[in-house]
Amino acid sequence: MKYFTILCLSAMLMGCATGYHSKEFTKEGSFTSGIEGPATDDQGTIYAVNYKEQGTIGKITPTGESTVFVTLPNGSIGNGIRFGQQHQMFVADYVNHNILEIDMSSKHIEVYAHEPTANQPNDIAIAPDDTIYASDPNWADNTGKIWKVTKENGFKLLEDNMGTTNGIEVSPDGKKLYVNESVQRKIWVYDIDEDGMIKNKKEFMSFADFGLDGMRCDREGNLYVTRYDKGTVVVLSPTGKVLKEYRLKGQKPSNLTFSPDYKTIYVTLADKGNIEVIRL
């Protein structure tokens, strides 16, 4: 596979993104600096953690009206959010080492899985069969792990002694797992086998500068990656080709999500404590 670096293609990339400009979607400071893990339900409602204060999950309508959806119990603080197929929300609780499950109708919150040896469940991705994959960085020593999480078996360690694992995503067909390392500025890709295990690790992309955070795939399998401290979202094809790069108003994008029709990108900004939007 051919690898690219952003440094040598920066001029071309910004040209590709001409006409795509982010706008503020929620008021600056409406979230804490811990804003993360945005996810969109099938009605186009956006959810993100730490609305107004740490430990909450905010609910934002497609028109930008924001309210508190739930406050997490027991001092939990969320990071990544994903939706399952049974009208439930999964939340990575990095404080109490849990994946939480929230019933979207009753707002009942329970522990889906707990792992005391995890550094912190950080970002999560969910496969078509509802298997959850969690990144697990240790920021103190710049290392990380990857976990597979199921209701039946809880956390199962897939890989240890990596760099600072952060953004994580499953391809739309459920066959590939992408994981990035923020400090090392690398993205790895794995094959997912029939048992949900990973194999055939390959370096998908490396960057010369700036950090990496949350990632999402669109319907075509293109990978959108937030470039922390650079203030952009870079788009990579399934073969590792740089397609375009979107410039944001903020400098510290932490994650992103799409609208149900994939015509809009919502990006969480840690430095501004808000969400920016790009209409495609």
C-alpha positions in Angstrom: 0.0 0.0 0.0 1.2 3.5 -0.8 1.7 5.9 2.0 1.3 9.6 2.0 2.2 12.5 4.3 0.1 15.6 4.7 3.2 17.8 4.7 4.1 17.3 1.1 0.4 17.6 -0.1 -0.8 20.5 2.0 -1.1 23.0 -0.8 -3.1 20.6 -3.0 -5.3 19.6 -0.1 -6.5 23.1 0.8 -7.3 23.5 -2.9 -9.5 20.4 -2.8 -11.4 21.8 0.1 -12.2 25.1 -1.6 -15.9 26.0 -1.1 -16.2 24.0 2.1 -16.2 26.2 5.2 -17.2 25.4 8.7 -19.7 27.5 10.6 -20.6 27.6 14.3 -23.4 25.2 15.0 -23.7 25.6 18.8 -22.7 28.7 20.8 -19.0 28.8 21.8 -18.6 27.7 25.4 -21.9 25.8 25.5 -19.8 22.6 26.2 -16.8 22.2 28.4 -13.3 21.6 26.9 -14.1 17.9 27.3 -16.6 18.0 24.4 -16.2 14.7 22.5 -17.8 11.7 21.1 -20.5 13.2 18.9 -23.1 10.8 17.4 -26.2 11.3 15.3 -29.4 9.3 15.6 -31.7 8.4 12.6 -33.7 11.5 13.2 -30.7 13.8 12.8 -30.4 14.7 16.4 -26.8 15.1 17.6 -25.5 14.0 21.0 -22.1 14.9 22.5 -20.6 14.6 26.0 -20.1 17.3 28.6 -22.7 19.9 27.7 -22.5 22.8 30.1 -20.6 20.7 32.7 -18.6 17.5 32.9 -20.6 14.3 33.2 -23.5 15.2 31.0 -24.6 14.3 27.5 -26.0 17.1 25.4 -28.8 16.7 22.9 -28.8 19.1 19.9 -31.5 19.3 17.3 -30.7 19.7 13.6 -31.4 23.4 14.0 -28.9 23.8 16.8 -31.2 23.9 19.9 -29.3 22.3 22.8 -30.5 20.6 26.1 -29.1 18.1 28.6 -30.1 14.6 27.6 -28.8 12.8 30.7 -26.4 13.3 33.5 -24.2 10.2 34.0 -24.3 8.6 37.5 -21.5 7.8 40.0 -19.2 10.5 38.8 -18.9 9.0 35.3 -17.6 11.2 32.5 -18.2 10.2 28.9 -16.0 10.3 25.8 -17.0 8.3 22.7 -20.7 7.7 21.9 -22.2 5.2 19.4 -25.7 3.9 18.7 -26.7 0.2 18.7 -29.5 -1.4 16.8 -31.8 -1.8 19.8 -32.6 1.9 20.3 -29.7 2.2 22.8 -26.7 4.5 23.1 -23.3 3.3 24.2 -20.9 5.7 26.0 -17.3 5.2 26.9 -17.0 6.1 30.6 -13.3 6.8 31.1 -13.5 7.6 34.8 -15.0 4.4 35.9 -13.6 2.1 33.2 -17.0 1.3 31.7 -19.0 1.1 28.6 -22.4 2.4 29.6 -25.6 1.5 27.8 -28.5 4.1 27.8 -32.0 3.2 26.7 -33.0 6.1 24.4 -36.7 6.0 25.4 -36.5 5.6 29.2 -33.0 7.1 29.6 -32.2 4.2 31.9 -28.4 3.9 32.3 -26.6 0.7 33.1 -23.1 -0.7 32.9 -22.8 -2.7 29.6 -19.2 -3.8 30.4 -16.5 -3.0 33.0 -12.8 -3.4 32.8 -10.7 -2.3 35.8 -7.4 -2.9 34.0 -8.2 -0.5 31.2 -6.5 2.8 31.2 -9.7 4.4 30.1 -12.2 3.5 27.4 -11.8 6.5 25.1 -13.2 6.5 21.6 -15.5 3.6 20.6 -16.6 2.1 17.2 -19.4 -0.3 16.6 -19.4 -3.0 13.9 -22.6 -4.1 11.9 -23.0 -7.1 14.3 -22.9 -4.7 17.3 -19.4 -5.6 18.4 -17.8 -2.6 20.1 -14.2 -1.7 19.7 -12.6 0.7 22.2 -9.3 2.6 22.1 -7.5 2.9 25.4 -4.7 5.4 25.7 -2.3 5.9 28.6 -1.3 9.6 28.1 1.3 9.5 30.9 3.6 7.2 29.0 2.3 7.6 25.4 1.1 4.0 25.1 -2.3 2.4 24.4 -4.4 -0.7 23.9 -7.3 -1.9 21.8 -10.3 -3.8 23.3 -13.2 -5.8 21.8 -16.3 -5.4 24.0 -19.4 -7.5 24.0 -22.3 -8.0 26.4 -21.5 -11.7 26.8 -17.7 -11.6 27.3 -17.1 -8.0 28.4 -13.7 -6.5 27.5 -11.3 -8.7 25.5 -7.8 -7.3 24.9 -6.9 -7.3 21.2 -3.6 -5.5 21.3 -1.3 -4.0 23.9 1.9 -1.8 23.9 0.7 0.4 21.1 1.2 4.2 20.9 -1.5 6.5 22.3 -4.5 4.8 20.7 -7.3 7.4 20.2 -9.6 7.6 17.2 -11.2 4.3 16.1 -13.6 3.2 13.4 -15.0 0.2 11.6 -15.5 0.3 7.8 -19.1 0.3 6.6 -18.8 -3.4 5.5 -17.5 -4.4 8.9 -14.3 -5.9 7.4 -11.7 -3.2 8.5 -10.8 -1.6 11.8 -8.9 1.7 11.8 -7.1 2.9 14.9 -4.9 6.0 15.2 -2.1 6.9 17.6 -2.3 10.6 18.6 1.2 11.3 19.7 2.9 9.0 17.1 0.7 10.5 14.4 0.0 7.1 12.7 -3.2 5.3 11.6 -3.2 1.5 11.5 -5.7 -0.7 9.7 -6.6 -4.3 10.6 -8.7 -7.0 9.0 -11.7 -8.1 11.1 -12.3 -11.9 11.0 -15.6 -13.7 11.5 -15.1 -13.8 15.2 -14.6 -10.1 15.5 -10.9 -10.5 16.2 -8.3 -8.4 14.3 -5.3 -9.5 12.1 -3.0 -8.4 9.3 -2.0 -5.1 10.9 -0.7 -2.5 8.4 0.3 1.1 8.6 -2.4 3.0 6.7 -1.1 6.6 7.0 1.5 8.6 8.9 1.7 12.4 9.4 4.6 14.7 9.8 3.0 17.0 12.3 0.0 17.8 14.5 -2.1 15.3 16.5 -4.9 12.9 15.6 -8.2 12.4 17.4 -11.6 11.0 16.5 -12.4 9.4 13.1 -15.5 8.4 11.1 -16.2 6.6 7.8 -18.7 7.8 5.3 -20.9 5.4 3.3 -18.2 4.9 0.7 -15.7 3.9 3.3 -13.7 7.2 3.2 -12.1 7.9 6.5 -12.5 11.4 8.0 -9.8 12.2 10.6 -9.7 15.2 13.0 -6.3 16.9 13.1 -5.9 18.1 16.7 -4.0 21.5 16.9 -4.1 21.8 13.1 -7.8 22.7 13.0 -8.7 20.5 10.1 -10.5 17.3 9.1 -8.6 15.3 6.5 -10.4 12.8 4.3 -8.6 9.5 3.2 -9.9 7.0 0.7 -10.0 3.3 1.6 -6.7 2.9 -0.2 -5.0 5.6 1.7 -5.2 8.4 -0.8 -5.7 12.0 0.5 -8.9 13.3 -1.0 -9.4 16.7 0.7 -8.9 18.6 3.9 -11.5 20.9 5.6 -10.4 24.0 7.5 -12.2 24.7 10.8 -12.6 27.9 12.8 -11.3 26.1 16.0 -7.8 24.5 16.3 -8.6 21.5 18.4 -11.2 19.2 16.8 -11.8 16.2 19.0 -14.2 14.1 16.9 -17.0 14.2 14.3 -20.2 12.7 13.2 -22.4 12.8 10.0 -26.0 13.7 9.4 -28.1 10.7 8.4 -27.9 11.6 4.7 -24.1 12.2 5.0 -24.4 15.7 3.6 -23.4 17.4 6.8 -20.4 17.0 9.2 -20.6 18.0 12.8 -17.2 18.5 14.5 -16.6 19.0 18.2 -14.0 21.6 19.2 -12.2 21.3 22.5 -10.7 24.8 22.4 -14.0 26.5 21.7 -16.3 24.2 23.6 -18.8 24.0 20.8 -19.8 22.2 17.6 -19.0 23.4 14.1 -20.8 22.3 11.0 -19.7 21.7 7.4 -22.5 21.4 4.8 -21.3 19.2 1.9 
